[in-house]
Amino acid sequence: MSLDDRFNKAVEDVKKLKSKPTDNDLLEIYSLFKQATVGDVNTSRPGLLDLKGKAKWDAWNEKKGLDQNEAKERYIAKVEALISSLGI
């Protein structure tokens, strides 16, 4: 299976988790997904009152410079770890 196929499967599998991951896990999944699909952050940081948006933007910005294929590999590994701990 190609990297893109494995990545797309992980994207689908994460939606099937039995319980909701922690906020930190969700931010990690989000930031790796964005880095894998978009690349480096390409928007301005949300305003002061958008706490959720800022947290997501900051998490994505921390991945700046990470190769998109490496981000896909890390995303797959993270989803596999979540499946092991939470089940699907």
PyMOL Python script that loads the backbone (N, CA, C, O; Angstrom):
from pymol import cmd

cmd.read_pdbstr("""\
ATOM      1  N   MET A   1       0.837  -1.171   0.000  1.00  0.00           N
ATOM      2  CA  MET A   1       0.000   0.000   0.000  1.00  0.00           C
ATOM      3  C   MET A   1       0.892   1.248   0.000  1.00  0.00           C
ATOM      4  O   MET A   1       1.876   1.316   0.736  1.00  0.00           O
ATOM      5  N   SER A   2       0.542   2.216  -0.821  1.00  0.00           N
ATOM      6  CA  SER A   2       1.352   3.429  -0.915  1.00  0.00           C
ATOM      7  C   SER A   2       1.155   4.305   0.324  1.00  0.00           C
ATOM      8  O   SER A   2       0.220   4.106   1.100  1.00  0.00           O
ATOM      9  N   LEU A   3       2.041   5.265   0.491  1.00  0.00           N
ATOM     10  CA  LEU A   3       1.944   6.191   1.621  1.00  0.00           C
ATOM     11  C   LEU A   3       0.614   6.935   1.593  1.00  0.00           C
ATOM     12  O   LEU A   3      -0.039   7.077   2.627  1.00  0.00           O
ATOM     13  N   ASP A   4       0.210   7.409   0.426  1.00  0.00           N
ATOM     14  CA  ASP A   4      -1.058   8.133   0.323  1.00  0.00           C
ATOM     15  C   ASP A   4      -2.244   7.237   0.674  1.00  0.00           C
ATOM     16  O   ASP A   4      -3.184   7.688   1.328  1.00  0.00           O
ATOM     17  N   ASP A   5      -2.209   5.980   0.250  1.00  0.00           N
ATOM     18  CA  ASP A   5      -3.286   5.045   0.589  1.00  0.00           C
ATOM     19  C   ASP A   5      -3.349   4.811   2.094  1.00  0.00           C
ATOM     20  O   ASP A   5      -4.430   4.808   2.684  1.00  0.00           O
ATOM     21  N   ARG A   6      -2.184   4.614   2.713  1.00  0.00           N
ATOM     22  CA  ARG A   6      -2.131   4.406   4.165  1.00  0.00           C
ATOM     23  C   ARG A   6      -2.609   5.648   4.907  1.00  0.00           C
ATOM     24  O   ARG A   6      -3.309   5.544   5.914  1.00  0.00           O
ATOM     25  N   PHE A   7      -2.230   6.823   4.406  1.00  0.00           N
ATOM     26  CA  PHE A   7      -2.653   8.087   5.015  1.00  0.00           C
ATOM     27  C   PHE A   7      -4.176   8.237   4.921  1.00  0.00           C
ATOM     28  O   PHE A   7      -4.834   8.564   5.909  1.00  0.00           O
ATOM     29  N   ASN A   8      -4.725   7.998   3.743  1.00  0.00           N
ATOM     30  CA  ASN A   8      -6.172   8.120   3.554  1.00  0.00           C
ATOM     31  C   ASN A   8      -6.938   7.122   4.427  1.00  0.00           C
ATOM     32  O   ASN A   8      -8.014   7.438   4.934  1.00  0.00           O
ATOM     33  N   LYS A   9      -6.389   5.929   4.599  1.00  0.00           N
ATOM     34  CA  LYS A   9      -7.023   4.935   5.476  1.00  0.00           C
ATOM     35  C   LYS A   9      -7.002   5.433   6.919  1.00  0.00           C
ATOM     36  O   LYS A   9      -7.988   5.287   7.641  1.00  0.00           O
ATOM     37  N   ALA A  10      -5.883   6.019   7.338  1.00  0.00           N
ATOM     38  CA  ALA A  10      -5.782   6.546   8.702  1.00  0.00           C
ATOM     39  C   ALA A  10      -6.768   7.689   8.913  1.00  0.00           C
ATOM     40  O   ALA A  10      -7.356   7.809   9.989  1.00  0.00           O
ATOM     41  N   VAL A  11      -6.954   8.529   7.898  1.00  0.00           N
ATOM     42  CA  VAL A  11      -7.921   9.629   7.979  1.00  0.00           C
ATOM     43  C   VAL A  11      -9.321   9.066   8.225  1.00  0.00           C
ATOM     44  O   VAL A  11     -10.080   9.616   9.023  1.00  0.00           O
ATOM     45  N   GLU A  12      -9.661   7.981   7.546  1.00  0.00           N
ATOM     46  CA  GLU A  12     -10.978   7.352   7.742  1.00  0.00           C
ATOM     47  C   GLU A  12     -11.051   6.647   9.096  1.00  0.00           C
ATOM     48  O   GLU A  12     -12.071   6.726   9.779  1.00  0.00           O
ATOM     49  N   ASP A  13      -9.981   5.960   9.487  1.00  0.00           N
ATOM     50  CA  ASP A  13      -9.974   5.202  10.740  1.00  0.00           C
ATOM     51  C   ASP A  13     -10.125   6.107  11.960  1.00  0.00           C
ATOM     52  O   ASP A  13     -10.767   5.724  12.938  1.00  0.00           O
ATOM     53  N   VAL A  14      -9.547   7.292  11.911  1.00  0.00           N
ATOM     54  CA  VAL A  14      -9.603   8.182  13.080  1.00  0.00           C
ATOM     55  C   VAL A  14     -11.050   8.603  13.369  1.00  0.00           C
ATOM     56  O   VAL A  14     -11.382   8.933  14.508  1.00  0.00           O
ATOM     57  N   LYS A  15     -11.891   8.592  12.367  1.00  0.00           N
ATOM     58  CA  LYS A  15     -13.305   8.950  12.541  1.00  0.00           C
ATOM     59  C   LYS A  15     -14.086   7.841  13.243  1.00  0.00           C
ATOM     60  O   LYS A  15     -15.203   8.067  13.708  1.00  0.00           O
ATOM     61  N   LYS A  16     -13.503   6.644  13.322  1.00  0.00           N
ATOM     62  CA  LYS A  16     -14.195   5.480  13.878  1.00  0.00           C
ATOM     63  C   LYS A  16     -13.775   5.159  15.307  1.00  0.00           C
ATOM     64  O   LYS A  16     -14.213   4.148  15.856  1.00  0.00           O
ATOM     65  N   LEU A  17     -12.944   5.985  15.920  1.00  0.00           N
ATOM     66  CA  LEU A  17     -12.478   5.699  17.278  1.00  0.00           C
ATOM     67  C   LEU A  17     -13.661   5.567  18.222  1.00  0.00           C
ATOM     68  O   LEU A  17     -14.646   6.294  18.098  1.00  0.00           O
ATOM     69  N   LYS A  18     -13.562   4.624  19.179  1.00  0.00           N
ATOM     70  CA  LYS A  18     -14.654   4.363  20.116  1.00  0.00           C
ATOM     71  C   LYS A  18     -14.917   5.535  21.045  1.00  0.00           C
ATOM     72  O   LYS A  18     -16.066   5.799  21.398  1.00  0.00           O
ATOM     73  N   SER A  19     -13.869   6.240  21.444  1.00  0.00           N
ATOM     74  CA  SER A  19     -14.051   7.396  22.317  1.00  0.00           C
ATOM     75  C   SER A  19     -13.209   8.555  21.800  1.00  0.00           C
ATOM     76  O   SER A  19     -12.294   8.377  20.996  1.00  0.00           O
ATOM     77  N   LYS A  20     -13.544   9.737  22.282  1.00  0.00           N
ATOM     78  CA  LYS A  20     -12.863  10.951  21.818  1.00  0.00           C
ATOM     79  C   LYS A  20     -11.454  11.024  22.395  1.00  0.00           C
ATOM     80  O   LYS A  20     -11.270  10.841  23.599  1.00  0.00           O
ATOM     81  N   PRO A  21     -10.460  11.287  21.554  1.00  0.00           N
ATOM     82  CA  PRO A  21      -9.089  11.469  22.056  1.00  0.00           C
ATOM     83  C   PRO A  21      -8.991  12.730  22.921  1.00  0.00           C
ATOM     84  O   PRO A  21      -9.892  13.569  22.916  1.00  0.00           O
ATOM     85  N   THR A  22      -7.897  12.849  23.654  1.00  0.00           N
ATOM     86  CA  THR A  22      -7.675  14.039  24.468  1.00  0.00           C
ATOM     87  C   THR A  22      -7.503  15.256  23.563  1.00  0.00           C
ATOM     88  O   THR A  22      -7.250  15.123  22.366  1.00  0.00           O
ATOM     89  N   ASP A  23      -7.644  16.435  24.149  1.00  0.00           N
ATOM     90  CA  ASP A  23      -7.457  17.665  23.376  1.00  0.00           C
ATOM     91  C   ASP A  23      -6.064  17.720  22.757  1.00  0.00           C
ATOM     92  O   ASP A  23      -5.911  18.133  21.607  1.00  0.00           O
ATOM     93  N   ASN A  24      -5.042  17.304  23.520  1.00  0.00           N
ATOM     94  CA  ASN A  24      -3.675  17.316  22.985  1.00  0.00           C
ATOM     95  C   ASN A  24      -3.538  16.358  21.803  1.00  0.00           C
ATOM     96  O   ASN A  24      -2.880  16.677  20.813  1.00  0.00           O
ATOM     97  N   ASP A  25      -4.160  15.186  21.913  1.00  0.00           N
ATOM     98  CA  ASP A  25      -4.122  14.241  20.793  1.00  0.00           C
ATOM     99  C   ASP A  25      -4.840  14.816  19.578  1.00  0.00           C
ATOM    100  O   ASP A  25      -4.370  14.673  18.450  1.00  0.00           O
ATOM    101  N   LEU A  26      -5.982  15.467  19.809  1.00  0.00           N
ATOM    102  CA  LEU A  26      -6.724  16.072  18.705  1.00  0.00           C
ATOM    103  C   LEU A  26      -5.903  17.159  18.017  1.00  0.00           C
ATOM    104  O   LEU A  26      -5.904  17.257  16.790  1.00  0.00           O
ATOM    105  N   LEU A  27      -5.199  17.977  18.808  1.00  0.00           N
ATOM    106  CA  LEU A  27      -4.350  19.020  18.222  1.00  0.00           C
ATOM    107  C   LEU A  27      -3.213  18.409  17.415  1.00  0.00           C
ATOM    108  O   LEU A  27      -2.857  18.916  16.351  1.00  0.00           O
ATOM    109  N   GLU A  28      -2.647  17.326  17.920  1.00  0.00           N
ATOM    110  CA  GLU A  28      -1.556  16.648  17.206  1.00  0.00           C
ATOM    111  C   GLU A  28      -2.058  16.084  15.875  1.00  0.00           C
ATOM    112  O   GLU A  28      -1.403  16.236  14.844  1.00  0.00           O
ATOM    113  N   ILE A  29      -3.218  15.437  15.904  1.00  0.00           N
ATOM    114  CA  ILE A  29      -3.802  14.887  14.683  1.00  0.00           C
ATOM    115  C   ILE A  29      -4.088  16.011  13.689  1.00  0.00           C
ATOM    116  O   ILE A  29      -3.754  15.909  12.509  1.00  0.00           O
ATOM    117  N   TYR A  30      -4.703  17.072  14.176  1.00  0.00           N
ATOM    118  CA  TYR A  30      -5.045  18.210  13.315  1.00  0.00           C
ATOM    119  C   TYR A  30      -3.797  18.800  12.667  1.00  0.00           C
ATOM    120  O   TYR A  30      -3.756  19.004  11.454  1.00  0.00           O
ATOM    121  N   SER A  31      -2.782  19.073  13.481  1.00  0.00           N
ATOM    122  CA  SER A  31      -1.592  19.743  12.961  1.00  0.00           C
ATOM    123  C   SER A  31      -0.844  18.856  11.955  1.00  0.00           C
ATOM    124  O   SER A  31      -0.336  19.350  10.949  1.00  0.00           O
ATOM    125  N   LEU A  32      -0.778  17.561  12.228  1.00  0.00           N
ATOM    126  CA  LEU A  32      -0.118  16.659  11.285  1.00  0.00           C
ATOM    127  C   LEU A  32      -0.917  16.544   9.992  1.00  0.00           C
ATOM    128  O   LEU A  32      -0.338  16.487   8.908  1.00  0.00           O
ATOM    129  N   PHE A  33      -2.259  16.511  10.103  1.00  0.00           N
ATOM    130  CA  PHE A  33      -3.098  16.450   8.907  1.00  0.00           C
ATOM    131  C   PHE A  33      -2.891  17.694   8.049  1.00  0.00           C
ATOM    132  O   PHE A  33      -2.707  17.589   6.837  1.00  0.00           O
ATOM    133  N   LYS A  34      -2.920  18.870   8.673  1.00  0.00           N
ATOM    134  CA  LYS A  34      -2.753  20.115   7.928  1.00  0.00           C
ATOM    135  C   LYS A  34      -1.372  20.180   7.283  1.00  0.00           C
ATOM    136  O   LYS A  34      -1.246  20.577   6.125  1.00  0.00           O
ATOM    137  N   GLN A  35      -0.333  19.792   8.028  1.00  0.00           N
ATOM    138  CA  GLN A  35       1.022  19.827   7.481  1.00  0.00           C
ATOM    139  C   GLN A  35       1.149  18.848   6.323  1.00  0.00           C
ATOM    140  O   GLN A  35       1.819  19.140   5.333  1.00  0.00           O
ATOM    141  N   ALA A  36       0.508  17.684   6.442  1.00  0.00           N
ATOM    142  CA  ALA A  36       0.585  16.659   5.401  1.00  0.00           C
ATOM    143  C   ALA A  36      -0.175  17.071   4.143  1.00  0.00           C
ATOM    144  O   ALA A  36       0.244  16.741   3.033  1.00  0.00           O
ATOM    145  N   THR A  37      -1.281  17.785   4.303  1.00  0.00           N
ATOM    146  CA  THR A  37      -2.129  18.099   3.151  1.00  0.00           C
ATOM    147  C   THR A  37      -1.896  19.485   2.583  1.00  0.00           C
ATOM    148  O   THR A  37      -2.063  19.690   1.380  1.00  0.00           O
ATOM    149  N   VAL A  38      -1.510  20.453   3.428  1.00  0.00           N
ATOM    150  CA  VAL A  38      -1.339  21.837   2.983  1.00  0.00           C
ATOM    151  C   VAL A  38       0.126  22.243   2.959  1.00  0.00           C
ATOM    152  O   VAL A  38       0.561  22.971   2.067  1.00  0.00           O
ATOM    153  N   GLY A  39       0.884  21.771   3.943  1.00  0.00           N
ATOM    154  CA  GLY A  39       2.269  22.214   4.109  1.00  0.00           C
ATOM    155  C   GLY A  39       2.331  23.226   5.237  1.00  0.00           C
ATOM    156  O   GLY A  39       1.476  23.231   6.122  1.00  0.00           O
ATOM    157  N   ASP A  40       3.334  24.075   5.207  1.00  0.00           N
ATOM    158  CA  ASP A  40       3.499  25.071   6.269  1.00  0.00           C
ATOM    159  C   ASP A  40       2.273  25.969   6.374  1.00  0.00           C
ATOM    160  O   ASP A  40       1.587  26.238   5.388  1.00  0.00           O
ATOM    161  N   VAL A  41       2.018  26.422   7.598  1.00  0.00           N
ATOM    162  CA  VAL A  41       0.866  27.280   7.862  1.00  0.00           C
ATOM    163  C   VAL A  41       0.862  28.461   6.890  1.00  0.00           C
ATOM    164  O   VAL A  41       1.892  29.095   6.662  1.00  0.00           O
ATOM    165  N   ASN A  42      -0.312  28.748   6.321  1.00  0.00           N
ATOM    166  CA  ASN A  42      -0.396  29.755   5.268  1.00  0.00           C
ATOM    167  C   ASN A  42      -1.473  30.803   5.553  1.00  0.00           C
ATOM    168  O   ASN A  42      -1.927  31.509   4.653  1.00  0.00           O
ATOM    169  N   THR A  43      -1.871  30.889   6.825  1.00  0.00           N
ATOM    170  CA  THR A  43      -2.870  31.877   7.228  1.00  0.00           C
ATOM    171  C   THR A  43      -2.314  32.678   8.402  1.00  0.00           C
ATOM    172  O   THR A  43      -1.342  32.272   9.040  1.00  0.00           O
ATOM    173  N   SER A  44      -2.937  33.808   8.674  1.00  0.00           N
ATOM    174  CA  SER A  44      -2.506  34.579   9.832  1.00  0.00           C
ATOM    175  C   SER A  44      -3.128  33.985  11.095  1.00  0.00           C
ATOM    176  O   SER A  44      -4.165  33.323  11.039  1.00  0.00           O
ATOM    177  N   ARG A  45      -2.482  34.232  12.224  1.00  0.00           N
ATOM    178  CA  ARG A  45      -2.947  33.683  13.501  1.00  0.00           C
ATOM    179  C   ARG A  45      -4.288  34.310  13.865  1.00  0.00           C
ATOM    180  O   ARG A  45      -4.456  35.523  13.745  1.00  0.00           O
ATOM    181  N   PRO A  46      -5.249  33.493  14.311  1.00  0.00           N
ATOM    182  CA  PRO A  46      -6.561  34.019  14.697  1.00  0.00           C
ATOM    183  C   PRO A  46      -6.460  35.035  15.839  1.00  0.00           C
ATOM    184  O   PRO A  46      -5.460  35.095  16.553  1.00  0.00           O
ATOM    185  N   GLY A  47      -7.508  35.820  15.987  1.00  0.00           N
ATOM    186  CA  GLY A  47      -7.541  36.873  16.994  1.00  0.00           C
ATOM    187  C   GLY A  47      -7.617  36.364  18.421  1.00  0.00           C
ATOM    188  O   GLY A  47      -7.769  35.168  18.669  1.00  0.00           O
ATOM    189  N   LEU A  48      -7.507  37.298  19.349  1.00  0.00           N
ATOM    190  CA  LEU A  48      -7.462  37.003  20.777  1.00  0.00           C
ATOM    191  C   LEU A  48      -8.634  36.182  21.284  1.00  0.00           C
ATOM    192  O   LEU A  48      -8.450  35.317  22.140  1.00  0.00           O
ATOM    193  N   LEU A  49      -9.811  36.425  20.786  1.00  0.00           N
ATOM    194  CA  LEU A  49     -10.991  35.763  21.328  1.00  0.00           C
ATOM    195  C   LEU A  49     -11.223  34.365  20.758  1.00  0.00           C
ATOM    196  O   LEU A  49     -12.044  33.616  21.288  1.00  0.00           O
ATOM    197  N   ASP A  50     -10.532  34.010  19.715  1.00  0.00           N
ATOM    198  CA  ASP A  50     -10.681  32.690  19.101  1.00  0.00           C
ATOM    199  C   ASP A  50      -9.661  31.719  19.710  1.00  0.00           C
ATOM    200  O   ASP A  50      -8.640  31.407  19.098  1.00  0.00           O
ATOM    201  N   LEU A  51      -9.956  31.254  20.918  1.00  0.00           N
ATOM    202  CA  LEU A  51      -9.004  30.404  21.635  1.00  0.00           C
ATOM    203  C   LEU A  51      -8.773  29.065  20.932  1.00  0.00           C
ATOM    204  O   LEU A  51      -7.640  28.592  20.836  1.00  0.00           O
ATOM    205  N   LYS A  52      -9.849  28.466  20.446  1.00  0.00           N
ATOM    206  CA  LYS A  52      -9.716  27.181  19.739  1.00  0.00           C
ATOM    207  C   LYS A  52      -8.921  27.360  18.451  1.00  0.00           C
ATOM    208  O   LYS A  52      -8.029  26.568  18.149  1.00  0.00           O
ATOM    209  N   GLY A  53      -9.248  28.397  17.702  1.00  0.00           N
ATOM    210  CA  GLY A  53      -8.530  28.671  16.459  1.00  0.00           C
ATOM    211  C   GLY A  53      -7.051  28.930  16.692  1.00  0.00           C
ATOM    212  O   GLY A  53      -6.203  28.470  15.927  1.00  0.00           O
ATOM    213  N   LYS A  54      -6.745  29.673  17.757  1.00  0.00           N
ATOM    214  CA  LYS A  54      -5.331  29.956  18.074  1.00  0.00           C
ATOM    215  C   LYS A  54      -4.592  28.681  18.445  1.00  0.00           C
ATOM    216  O   LYS A  54      -3.454  28.476  18.024  1.00  0.00           O
ATOM    217  N   ALA A  55      -5.235  27.820  19.235  1.00  0.00           N
ATOM    218  CA  ALA A  55      -4.594  26.561  19.642  1.00  0.00           C
ATOM    219  C   ALA A  55      -4.300  25.700  18.419  1.00  0.00           C
ATOM    220  O   ALA A  55      -3.224  25.112  18.313  1.00  0.00           O
ATOM    221  N   LYS A  56      -5.256  25.625  17.498  1.00  0.00           N
ATOM    222  CA  LYS A  56      -5.058  24.834  16.282  1.00  0.00           C
ATOM    223  C   LYS A  56      -3.964  25.443  15.413  1.00  0.00           C
ATOM    224  O   LYS A  56      -3.118  24.722  14.882  1.00  0.00           O
ATOM    225  N   TRP A  57      -3.976  26.760  15.266  1.00  0.00           N
ATOM    226  CA  TRP A  57      -2.978  27.446  14.451  1.00  0.00           C
ATOM    227  C   TRP A  57      -1.591  27.240  15.050  1.00  0.00           C
ATOM    228  O   TRP A  57      -0.641  26.940  14.327  1.00  0.00           O
ATOM    229  N   ASP A  58      -1.470  27.401  16.368  1.00  0.00           N
ATOM    230  CA  ASP A  58      -0.174  27.228  17.039  1.00  0.00           C
ATOM    231  C   ASP A  58       0.358  25.808  16.868  1.00  0.00           C
ATOM    232  O   ASP A  58       1.546  25.607  16.618  1.00  0.00           O
ATOM    233  N   ALA A  59      -0.539  24.820  17.005  1.00  0.00           N
ATOM    234  CA  ALA A  59      -0.122  23.422  16.852  1.00  0.00           C
ATOM    235  C   ALA A  59       0.383  23.172  15.437  1.00  0.00           C
ATOM    236  O   ALA A  59       1.393  22.495  15.244  1.00  0.00           O
ATOM    237  N   TRP A  60      -0.320  23.719  14.449  1.00  0.00           N
ATOM    238  CA  TRP A  60       0.097  23.551  13.051  1.00  0.00           C
ATOM    239  C   TRP A  60       1.414  24.279  12.807  1.00  0.00           C
ATOM    240  O   TRP A  60       2.304  23.750  12.141  1.00  0.00           O
ATOM    241  N   ASN A  61       1.538  25.488  13.343  1.00  0.00           N
ATOM    242  CA  ASN A  61       2.751  26.283  13.135  1.00  0.00           C
ATOM    243  C   ASN A  61       3.987  25.596  13.722  1.00  0.00           C
ATOM    244  O   ASN A  61       5.098  25.783  13.226  1.00  0.00           O
ATOM    245  N   GLU A  62       3.791  24.798  14.783  1.00  0.00           N
ATOM    246  CA  GLU A  62       4.915  24.059  15.370  1.00  0.00           C
ATOM    247  C   GLU A  62       5.483  23.014  14.409  1.00  0.00           C
ATOM    248  O   GLU A  62       6.621  22.571  14.570  1.00  0.00           O
ATOM    249  N   LYS A  63       4.695  22.624  13.419  1.00  0.00           N
ATOM    250  CA  LYS A  63       5.142  21.631  12.433  1.00  0.00           C
ATOM    251  C   LYS A  63       5.831  22.282  11.231  1.00  0.00           C
ATOM    252  O   LYS A  63       6.198  21.595  10.278  1.00  0.00           O
ATOM    253  N   LYS A  64       6.002  23.578  11.276  1.00  0.00           N
ATOM    254  CA  LYS A  64       6.596  24.323  10.161  1.00  0.00           C
ATOM    255  C   LYS A  64       7.934  23.695   9.750  1.00  0.00           C
ATOM    256  O   LYS A  64       8.795  23.427  10.589  1.00  0.00           O
ATOM    257  N   GLY A  65       8.086  23.468   8.447  1.00  0.00           N
ATOM    258  CA  GLY A  65       9.329  22.900   7.925  1.00  0.00           C
ATOM    259  C   GLY A  65       9.317  21.384   7.836  1.00  0.00           C
ATOM    260  O   GLY A  65      10.197  20.793   7.210  1.00  0.00           O
ATOM    261  N   LEU A  66       8.321  20.742   8.460  1.00  0.00           N
ATOM    262  CA  LEU A  66       8.225  19.285   8.408  1.00  0.00           C
ATOM    263  C   LEU A  66       7.790  18.855   7.002  1.00  0.00           C
ATOM    264  O   LEU A  66       6.802  19.359   6.468  1.00  0.00           O
ATOM    265  N   ASP A  67       8.530  17.934   6.423  1.00  0.00           N
ATOM    266  CA  ASP A  67       8.207  17.419   5.094  1.00  0.00           C
ATOM    267  C   ASP A  67       6.807  16.802   5.100  1.00  0.00           C
ATOM    268  O   ASP A  67       6.410  16.155   6.069  1.00  0.00           O
ATOM    269  N   GLN A  68       6.064  17.007   4.012  1.00  0.00           N
ATOM    270  CA  GLN A  68       4.686  16.510   3.954  1.00  0.00           C
ATOM    271  C   GLN A  68       4.612  14.990   4.070  1.00  0.00           C
ATOM    272  O   GLN A  68       3.697  14.469   4.708  1.00  0.00           O
ATOM    273  N   ASN A  69       5.549  14.277   3.473  1.00  0.00           N
ATOM    274  CA  ASN A  69       5.544  12.819   3.586  1.00  0.00           C
ATOM    275  C   ASN A  69       5.853  12.371   5.010  1.00  0.00           C
ATOM    276  O   ASN A  69       5.271  11.402   5.498  1.00  0.00           O
ATOM    277  N   GLU A  70       6.762  13.070   5.675  1.00  0.00           N
ATOM    278  CA  GLU A  70       7.067  12.760   7.070  1.00  0.00           C
ATOM    279  C   GLU A  70       5.844  13.043   7.945  1.00  0.00           C
ATOM    280  O   GLU A  70       5.562  12.293   8.880  1.00  0.00           O
ATOM    281  N   ALA A  71       5.126  14.112   7.647  1.00  0.00           N
ATOM    282  CA  ALA A  71       3.903  14.433   8.395  1.00  0.00           C
ATOM    283  C   ALA A  71       2.866  13.323   8.208  1.00  0.00           C
ATOM    284  O   ALA A  71       2.165  12.963   9.154  1.00  0.00           O
ATOM    285  N   LYS A  72       2.769  12.785   6.997  1.00  0.00           N
ATOM    286  CA  LYS A  72       1.840  11.675   6.751  1.00  0.00           C
ATOM    287  C   LYS A  72       2.235  10.454   7.568  1.00  0.00           C
ATOM    288  O   LYS A  72       1.379   9.801   8.164  1.00  0.00           O
ATOM    289  N   GLU A  73       3.531  10.141   7.597  1.00  0.00           N
ATOM    290  CA  GLU A  73       4.015   8.995   8.380  1.00  0.00           C
ATOM    291  C   GLU A  73       3.692   9.176   9.866  1.00  0.00           C
ATOM    292  O   GLU A  73       3.236   8.243  10.527  1.00  0.00           O
ATOM    293  N   ARG A  74       3.933  10.384  10.382  1.00  0.00           N
ATOM    294  CA  ARG A  74       3.654  10.657  11.800  1.00  0.00           C
ATOM    295  C   ARG A  74       2.154  10.600  12.085  1.00  0.00           C
ATOM    296  O   ARG A  74       1.739  10.126  13.143  1.00  0.00           O
ATOM    297  N   TYR A  75       1.349  11.077  11.150  1.00  0.00           N
ATOM    298  CA  TYR A  75      -0.102  11.024  11.304  1.00  0.00           C
ATOM    299  C   TYR A  75      -0.564   9.571  11.397  1.00  0.00           C
ATOM    300  O   TYR A  75      -1.352   9.216  12.273  1.00  0.00           O
ATOM    301  N   ILE A  76      -0.069   8.741  10.491  1.00  0.00           N
ATOM    302  CA  ILE A  76      -0.429   7.317  10.478  1.00  0.00           C
ATOM    303  C   ILE A  76      -0.034   6.669  11.801  1.00  0.00           C
ATOM    304  O   ILE A  76      -0.823   5.927  12.386  1.00  0.00           O
ATOM    305  N   ALA A  77       1.171   6.941  12.274  1.00  0.00           N
ATOM    306  CA  ALA A  77       1.649   6.369  13.530  1.00  0.00           C
ATOM    307  C   ALA A  77       0.781   6.829  14.702  1.00  0.00           C
ATOM    308  O   ALA A  77       0.467   6.036  15.590  1.00  0.00           O
ATOM    309  N   LYS A  78       0.394   8.098  14.707  1.00  0.00           N
ATOM    310  CA  LYS A  78      -0.437   8.635  15.789  1.00  0.00           C
ATOM    311  C   LYS A  78      -1.802   7.971  15.792  1.00  0.00           C
ATOM    312  O   LYS A  78      -2.306   7.588  16.848  1.00  0.00           O
ATOM    313  N   VAL A  79      -2.402   7.832  14.622  1.00  0.00           N
ATOM    314  CA  VAL A  79      -3.715   7.190  14.528  1.00  0.00           C
ATOM    315  C   VAL A  79      -3.624   5.727  14.969  1.00  0.00           C
ATOM    316  O   VAL A  79      -4.505   5.235  15.675  1.00  0.00           O
ATOM    317  N   GLU A  80      -2.571   5.038  14.559  1.00  0.00           N
ATOM    318  CA  GLU A  80      -2.402   3.647  14.979  1.00  0.00           C
ATOM    319  C   GLU A  80      -2.276   3.545  16.494  1.00  0.00           C
ATOM    320  O   GLU A  80      -2.827   2.625  17.100  1.00  0.00           O
ATOM    321  N   ALA A  81      -1.556   4.481  17.114  1.00  0.00           N
ATOM    322  CA  ALA A  81      -1.418   4.498  18.567  1.00  0.00           C
ATOM    323  C   ALA A  81      -2.773   4.752  19.246  1.00  0.00           C
ATOM    324  O   ALA A  81      -3.089   4.136  20.263  1.00  0.00           O
ATOM    325  N   LEU A  82      -3.556   5.652  18.679  1.00  0.00           N
ATOM    326  CA  LEU A  82      -4.880   5.941  19.238  1.00  0.00           C
ATOM    327  C   LEU A  82      -5.812   4.738  19.093  1.00  0.00           C
ATOM    328  O   LEU A  82      -6.601   4.448  19.993  1.00  0.00           O
ATOM    329  N   ILE A  83      -5.720   4.044  17.967  1.00  0.00           N
ATOM    330  CA  ILE A  83      -6.544   2.847  17.759  1.00  0.00           C
ATOM    331  C   ILE A  83      -6.173   1.791  18.794  1.00  0.00           C
ATOM    332  O   ILE A  83      -7.045   1.107  19.330  1.00  0.00           O
ATOM    333  N   SER A  84      -4.873   1.658  19.077  1.00  0.00           N
ATOM    334  CA  SER A  84      -4.420   0.683  20.069  1.00  0.00           C
ATOM    335  C   SER A  84      -4.954   1.008  21.462  1.00  0.00           C
ATOM    336  O   SER A  84      -5.315   0.107  22.219  1.00  0.00           O
ATOM    337  N   SER A  85      -5.002   2.309  21.800  1.00  0.00           N
ATOM    338  CA  SER A  85      -5.426   2.679  23.159  1.00  0.00           C
ATOM    339  C   SER A  85      -6.937   2.859  23.284  1.00  0.00           C
ATOM    340  O   SER A  85      -7.504   2.569  24.338  1.00  0.00           O
ATOM    341  N   LEU A  86      -7.595   3.333  22.229  1.00  0.00           N
ATOM    342  CA  LEU A  86      -9.028   3.627  22.315  1.00  0.00           C
ATOM    343  C   LEU A  86      -9.904   2.623  21.597  1.00  0.00           C
ATOM    344  O   LEU A  86     -11.073   2.463  21.946  1.00  0.00           O
ATOM    345  N   GLY A  87      -9.363   1.945  20.604  1.00  0.00           N
ATOM    346  CA  GLY A  87     -10.120   0.981  19.822  1.00  0.00           C
ATOM    347  C   GLY A  87     -10.984   1.646  18.756  1.00  0.00           C
ATOM    348  O   GLY A  87     -11.250   2.847  18.804  1.00  0.00           O
ATOM    349  N   ILE A  88     -11.414   0.834  17.792  1.00  0.00           N
ATOM    350  CA  ILE A  88     -12.360   1.342  16.766  1.00  0.00           C
ATOM    351  C   ILE A  88     -13.533   0.396  16.666  1.00  0.00           C
ATOM    352  O   ILE A  88     -14.444   0.624  15.871  1.00  0.00           O
TER     353      ILE A  88
END
""", "prot")
cmd.dss("prot")
cmd.show_as("cartoon", "prot")
cmd.util.cbc("prot")
cmd.orient("prot")
